[in-house]
Every structure is written in structure tokens, then in C-alpha cells.
Amino acid sequence: MDLAANSGDLLWCFSQVKGTVEEDVTEADIISCVEFNGDGELLATGDKGGRVVIFQRDQASKGCDASHSGEYNVYSTFQSHEPEFDYLKSLEIEEKINKIRWLKRCNAAHFLLSTNDKTVKLWKVSEKRKRAEGFNLRDETGTLMHDLSSITSLRVPVVKPMDLMVEASPRRVFANAHTYHINSISINSDWMTFLSADDLRINLWHLEVTDQSFNIVDIKPANMEELTEVITAAEFHPTECHLFVYSSSKGTIRLCDMRSQALCDKHAKMFEEPEDPANRSFFSEIISSISDVKFSHNGRYLLTRDYLSLKVWDLHMDSKPVESYPVHEYLRSKLCALYENDCIFDKFECAWSGNDRYVMTGSYNNFFRIFDRETRRDVTLEANRESLKPRQVLKPRRVCTSGKRKKDEISVDCLDFNKKILHTAWHPTENVVSLAATNNFYLFQGRD
């Protein structure tokens, strides 16, 4: 049932889109992650070229009506990671930004963690509005003077206002701790430690210590031929600093408690849904792999995304999910073709709304899905810059699987699998969502 079908439900409006309109998109410009900061005033995107672009909400539009309050403009751009080469393994290390996580703000500056496949970096983003002038031993350009005989009097340097300059500087580099590709980073609720997870291990770091980390999960078998699953995502609990979860390619989610033991190879709870024998197929194991896991803001629930569905789990019940939402069930009959073009291995992210009432995830053809957990209604919307105008209300999209196609429907055979929304983020307090579609990111705003 459509989310926007009844009065009282959210209507989603187009707010803005950032990115180029060229057909030929360079690989480096493809957005690989999006993340709001704690108050939603900043939005960071990372791309495959190793760049981080930070957008800031327009200060002038804060007091305006809701239709204007979601506009973000470029605040800072910096090169976070460069391509590297591992000479011991003869492997290239891509500069692609896999994840960005914001730290809690505690002074005028902002701090964030960014990671590529091997290295996590802590960045400080700060503003400069003043500069010192009138030095005795430096000239107007700031260069140290060699001929001191020209100095005939002493000057007192003065601080003068200048145009706003935003600086991004690396404060810490957390390297050489992962043999495999990092897929997740998560900051603990103590704001002093964070975890980084790769395919087989999860490490715990202190933000002040770069040369040492503690291995808290290791699922690597003694014989790699016995390897049956890999870690796909990991996240700390939002309030309990000793709890974290990690998901696997087998469709399981494990909750671990660091109070019980230093190496959390034995989980406190395992969440797993028994497979329906009627849906058993060659692709069952692939599509059951969990691509993302997120705690709800209140810490009571887990949201997981596998290839075909979203599931909500109650931490108090590990036998089955309390809610299950099909995302694109119409693709079940297309799994063979999706396997051949590798789309079946796409990793879709998911997101909670700030009040935990709504959940969101992406799909193909630049579709994205929003589910209302209270009314059990849902809507399919499309991010398409060609048919969107500012503050235009989005029309729900429907996919026709067979028979006669209605005017506003699209046939499942006409879906463009090269257009996909893998990365999503929801504003922490407002109904504003950000979506990455290839080299563009979209902002949409919900209104009652």
C-alpha cells in the first residue's frame, strides 16, 4: 500500500541534486558513501576517487518555511585517501572511501573518520575567519626575512578579519591492522573508541592511539579452505558501549558483549531466520547475505538489509524478525540474469528515520523505498533529475510484473540495473533523506 495514499501520511518533495549531468561518468566521481553529522547541519559524501565533500545546510534558510529548509551547499572538499600499492602482496589499494562516520562535536571544529580498504583516518574540519598581520621577521607573504638589517622598529602583530576559509587536516592515521578489505567503521557511545571491520576480523581502536588496536572478533579458520562465511557489516550499540553487532554473508547477525570476554568469538545472541523451503534455490545463500545492519536510535531494534528485503529484529527475540519488508520481490524471477551481470552481489544500505518510525533503502532504476512501521504502508519513489523540479511532490512508482501495464507503471523488464541507489542517509531529527545515485546525490524532504 502506498505511503502517500491516505491523508496524514508523509508526502516526499524534491529538494535538490548535486553532481554533473554528463552521460559518461568517470569512475572516480561515483559516490561511495553518504553520512549526516550528529545535528544534521553537515552532510559528507565520499567517492571512489578518495575525495570527501562536506555540504553545509544553508544558514539563511533555517528560519524559512519547510520547503526551503533542506538546502545544502558545498562547505569543504579534500582528498582523504590516495591510491597505494602493497609491495608485499603486489596489490593495488584503491583510494575509494568505503565509510564516513562523524564524531560528536565538542568544540568549534568538526571531526570525522573516513576509511578506504586498509586505512582509517581522523580528520579535523575547522574554520578560519581571522589572520595575523604585521610580523617583524616575516614579509607580507609570510616568508622569513633573511636581511634583518632592514628592521628599524618593532611592530605588534594584529589580528584582522578575512574571508571564511575551511581547513581539513589529518589528525590521526590508523593503519596496518587489516589484512582484508575494511567494510565498516563505527564509533562507540563512549566517544573514545571505535571499531573497524574487514571480511574476517573486527578491531577495536582508541582515538588517541594509532599504533595499537585490539582484535575483538576473528572468524578466520586455520585452513582457509574451510572458510564458509565472511563479515559484511558491524556497528556499536548507540548507548551501551560494551555491545556491538556484526552481520555475515550467511544471513546471520551476532550480538557481542565485550564484558564477557576480550575476544568475542562467542556471541551473546545470534539472530537468524529459518529459510523457507519453498523459496530454496541455487541463489538462496547469495541473496540471504546481509549487506547492512543498523541499530535503531533507541537501541531496541536492528535493521538489516539482504538482497530482496528489509528486516527489523527485536534484541529480545533472536528466532525471527518482528517485521519484514519486501523491497523488490519482483526480481526473484530475474535472479539468473542478475547473477550473470553481477548485480546480485550489489550491497544496498539501509537507514532509520530519526524517530525510528520509518525505514528506508535503495533499489534499481534509481528507485528508493520508504516503509512506515506504524501503518505498515510503503512507497516506491524515483530519484530522477530530469523530471524533478524544486519542491515538486514525488509521484509513487509501481512496477508491473505481468499482464497489462497501466499508464503510471513500469515493466520489470524495463528496469535499468545500471541505475541503482546503494547508499542512503536519513537526517537525525528531520524527515530529510539523502541518496547517492552514481555521481549525483539527491535530497528529498518529507512533509505531512
Secondary structure, 3 states (H helix, E strand, C coil): CECCCCCCCCEEEEEEEECCCCCCCCHHHCEEEEEECCCCCEEEEEECCCEEEEEEECHHHCCCCHHHCCCEEEEEEEECCCCEEECCCCEEECCCCCEEEECCCCCCCEEEEEECCCCEEEEEEEEEEEEEECCCCECCCCCECCCHHHCCCCCCCEEEEEEEEEEEEEEEEECCCCCCCCCEEEECCCCCEEEEECCCEEEEEECCCCCCCEEEEECCCCCHHHCCCCEEEEEECCCCCCEEEEEECCCCEEEEECCCCCCCCCCCEEECCCCCHHHCCCCHHHHHCCCEEEECCCCCEEEEECCCEEEEEECCCCCCCCEEEECCHHHHHHHHHHHHCCHHHCCCCEEECCCCCEEEEECECCEEEEEECCCCCEEEEECCHHHCCCCCECCCCEEECCCCCCCCEEEHHHCCCCCEEEEEEECCCCCEEEEEECCEEEEEEEEC
